[in-house]
Amino acid sequence: MSKTVSLPRRGILLSGLAAGAGVLAAACTSNDTTASTQVAGSTGDNSAAGAQVRVGFSAPAADHGWTAAITRNARAQAEKFGDLTLNVTEGTNDVSRQIEQVQTMINQKADVLVILPFDGNALTEIAKNAMNAGIPVINLDRVFASALAYRTWIGGDNYGMGVNAGSFIVRKMKDAGIGDPVIVEVAGIDNLQLTQERSRGFHDAVTAAGFRITARQSTDFTAAGGQQVASQMLQATKKIDAMWNHDDDQGIGVLAAIKQANRSGEFVMVGGGGSAQAMKEIQTGNSPLQATVLYSPAMASSAVALARLLGQRRALGDLAEHDVPAKITTFSAVVTKDNAEQYLANGY
């Protein structure tokens, strides 16, 4: 089996959560290594052991269910390979600290680096330094400012998340015969490109059907923020037919606000991200949450598998090309009660 090693730990500060949502939030943001993971399996020639590969891994702090699952999935994937050693740095939201960590891995002459930058712009130069030193970089999700900073990018489709969430709501409204639905949106952090892309996709899907978004408010990807913003929106909007919430962790607070307002049976709610807690909520069949759109942390598993292939100069077995692709975008599947069991292993 492969082995994983960690650099010295530093403290992680977890944000406080709203009363009434704390227990569920703790479940979603857990660092429990027994939580579900999804790993890639090598097939064909790639299943055979190859040269030993040393992979350095750096990601933000595990202060959100999704970021916690990113590192958990990376470790789980590494354990599947006997020819790979994963050197995991301590997750950090301190840009200077993450730059130091990457520089250390460069100095240690890692064969491949997998980096999910806290800030893509700020980490671009150090990633370029790795590439210039002959160390391929897999840029995980949050993109660097220059293509010179990475060999391969793999990440989620934020615009596609919005499109698929909007398309699901449109179909639900048409099936219910609602001609002019009241559709509301609880967004994430507005100054982030990912939030902007999710909102743009949602807007495009909804307006293409001749509908409109009646109200939109942004929050901060936390349960506390979700509860506060949803409470305000529910007070201001007396009738709602459908709601899209960008993030399942903040959705814990959104659901708490809906239940506190006694409006659970009034409208269709769609989540975002694909947490295991959200999928289990959907499976009950008696929740306003009827679907969530995946932004799966299993992309970290795929990134580690790709790092192994790059380090061994192999390609993806089912593609005709001789090399690993330069860009891979994951699909934002819509998870409903009908298919939740299929996707639970992808949850975080």
N, C-alpha and C positions, 0 to 999 in steps of 0.2 A: 504493500500500500504506500501511497505518497505520504509525505509528512507536511504539516503546516507549522510554522514558527511565528511567534509574535514579537515585535519590538516592545520595549518597556511601555507599560500602560500609563495613561494620564487620565485624570478625572473627566467624567462626562456629566454635564449638567442637564437634567431633564426638566422641561418646562412644566409648570403647574397646570392642572386641568380643572375644569369647572366642577363644582359639586354636583353629584348625581351622575356624572359621566366618568369619574375617575377610575372605577374598577374596570369598565370595558376598555377604556383607553390604555390602561396598564397592560391588558391582554394584547392589544394591537401593537404596542410599542415594545413588547418584551424582547429581550436579548436571549431568551431561552433557546439553547441549541437543539432542544428536542422538537422544536416547532417544525412544521412541514417545509420541505425544500423540493425543488424540481431540478434534476440534473440531466445533462445530456449523456447519451450512451454512444460510444464509438462503435462503428460498424465497418465491415469490410477490412481493408488494409489498415485503417486507422485504429482498429481494435488491438493490433499487435503492439507490443512494447517497443519503444524507440529510444533514442538518446535521452539521457536525463536532462530535464529542463528546469531551470530556476526562475520562477515567476515572482516578481514583486507586485504587491497589491496595496493600493491606497484609496480610501474613500472617506466621505464625511462622517461625522459623529452619528452614532445610532440613537438619535433623539427623535426618531419618527419610525413607525412600523416598517415603512418601505426601506429606509436606509439601513435599519437593523438587518432586514432580510437580505439586502445586497451582500453584505459581508458573510452572513450565514450561508447563503447559496454558493458563494465563491469557495468557502471552506469545504462545503459538502461535495462540490464538483472535484476539487483537488484530491479528496480522499478516494475518488474512483480511479485515479491513475497511479500506478506504481512507478512511473517514470517522470513524476513532476513533484517539485517541492515549492510550496506556496509560502512566501514570506509576507505575512499580513502586518501592516503598520496599524497603530492605534488610530481609530477614526477621529477626525478632528474637523472643526469648523473654523479653525485658526489658519488662515491662508499661509502665513509665514511658516507655521509648523508643518503644514502639508508640503510646502516647497522643500523644507529641510529633510523631510522623510523621503521624498523622491530623490533628492540629491544623495542621500545615504545609500539608497538602492542602486543608484548609478555607480557610486564609488565601490559598492560591493560587486559590481559587474553582473547584475542580473541578466538573464538571457532575454527576457521579455518583461515589460511592465504593463499592468492593467491599472488605469487611473480613472476614477470617477472624481473629477475636481469639485471642490466646494464652490469655486468660482473659476469657470473655464477661461476667462480672460486673464486672470491673475496667474494661472498655472501654465499658460501657453509657453512661456520662455523656457521653463525648466523641462517641459516635455520636449521642446525642440532640442534642448541640450542632450536629452537621452537619445533622441533620434540621430543627432549628429555624432554621438558616441557609438553608433551602430547597434543600439538597443531598440528593437521595435516597440512601439507604444500602442496599446489598444485603449482608445478613448471610450470610456463607458458613459453613455447617456449625455451628461452635460458637456456640450461640445467646446473644444478649444477654439481660439480665435483664428487659428491658421491651420490649414491642412498639412502644413509642414511639421506640425507637432504630433502627428499620429500616423501610424501605418494603416490601422483599421478603426473605424468608428462603428459601435453597435449601441443602439438605444431605442427608446420607445417613440411612438408616433402621436405626439400631442394633438396635432391637427386632426388626425384620424380618430382620436378619443372623442373630440368634440363632435365630429361628424356622426360617429356611431351612436353617441348618446342622443343627439338630436334626431337621428333617423328612427331610433327606438321610440322616442316620445311621439314623433309624428305618426308612426304606425299605430300607437296606442290611441292617440286622439282620433284618428280616422276610424279605427275599429269601433270606438265608442260613439261615433257620430257627432263629435264636438267640432263645430265649424270654426269657432273663434276662441280657441283655448287661451286661458291665462297661464303662460309659461314663465317660470322664474328661474334664476341662475344664482347659485352660491359659488363664487369663484375662489381661487386661491390668492396668492400674493400678486398683486397687479403689476408690479414692476419686473416680474420675472417673464422671460420670453415664453416659457412653457405655459404659463397661465394665459398669456395673450394668444398663443396658438390654439389652446383648447377652446377659448371663447370664440375665436374666429371660426373654427370648424363647427362649433355648435350653432353660431349665428347663421352660417352658410346653409346648414342642413335645415334649420327651422324656416328661414325665409324662402328657401327654394320651394317649400311646400305651401307657401302663401300665408304662413303664420308669423307671429312676431314674439319677441321676448319682452314681456310686460315689465319686469323688474330684474335688476341685477345688482348684487352687492359682493364685494370681495372681502376675504378674511385672511387667515395666516397659516392654514394647514394644521391647526391644533383643534382639539375637541372643544376647548374653552372658547376659542374664536368662532368656531362653527355654531356653538350654542348661542352666543351673543348675537351674531349677525342674523341667524335664522329667527330668533325671537323678535328682533326688530322687523324683519321682513314679514313675518306672520301677523304682527300687529298692524302693519301698514297695508297689507294686501288681504282683504277680507275673503276673497274667493281665489283659489288656486286649482288649476287642473293638472299641472305637471311641474316638477322641480328637478333640475340637474345640479348636483353637488360635485365639485371637481375632485374631491379627495375623501377617501373612506375614513381616514383618521379624524378629520374635522367633521365627517359625517356622523360620528358618535354623538357629538354635541348637537348637530342638526336634528338627529332623531330624538334626542332628549327634549329639545325645544318643541318639536312637533307633538310629542306625547304630553308634555306639560300644557300645551295649548288645546289639548283634546281635539286634534285635527288629523288623527292617524288614518282615518278612513276616507279622507276627502280627496286625495290626489295621488298621482303616480310619482314616485321618487326614483331617480337613477343616481347611482354613485359613481366614483371614479377611482381607479387604482387596482381594485381587486383584493382587498384584505380578506383573510379567512373569516374574520368576524362578520364582515358584510355578507359574504356568501352564505354563512350559516343563518344570518338574519333573513336573507332572501328565501332560503329553503323552508322557513316556517310557514310561508304562504299567508301570514296574517299581519304583515308589516307594510307600511307605505313604501319601503324600499323593495322594488320589484326587479331591479337589475343593477349591475355595476359594469363599468367598462375597464378592461384590463390595461394596466401599465405594469407588467409583471417584473418583479425583481429577479426572476429566473434569467434575465439577460446577463446577470453577473456570472451565472453558471456557464452560459454560452461563451462569455468573454474569456473565462479560464480555459475552456475547451479550445477556443481559437488560439489562445496564447501557446498552448501545447503544440498545436499544429504549426504555428509560426516558428517556434523554437526548434522543431524537428524538420522544418522545411517540407511540410506536407500540405495537402489541399483538402477541401471539403469533398468527401467521398462521392456524393451524389451529384456533383457539378462537373461539367466538362473542363472548366478552367484548371490550369496547373497551380494556381495560387489562391490563397484566402482572399475573398472580396475586400474591397476598400471600405465599403459601407454596408451595414445590415440594419434594417429597420424592422422592429418587431410589430406584430399585428395586435390591434386593440379589439379583441373579441368582446362581445356582449355576453355577460354571464347572467342567466336567469334561473328560475327554479328548475326548469327542465334540464339544464346542463351544468348546474353548479357542482355536482359531484365530480364531474370530469375535470373541473378546473381548480378544485380545492387544493391540490398539491402545488399550484402556482400561487396560492394566496400567501400573504405575509402576516 
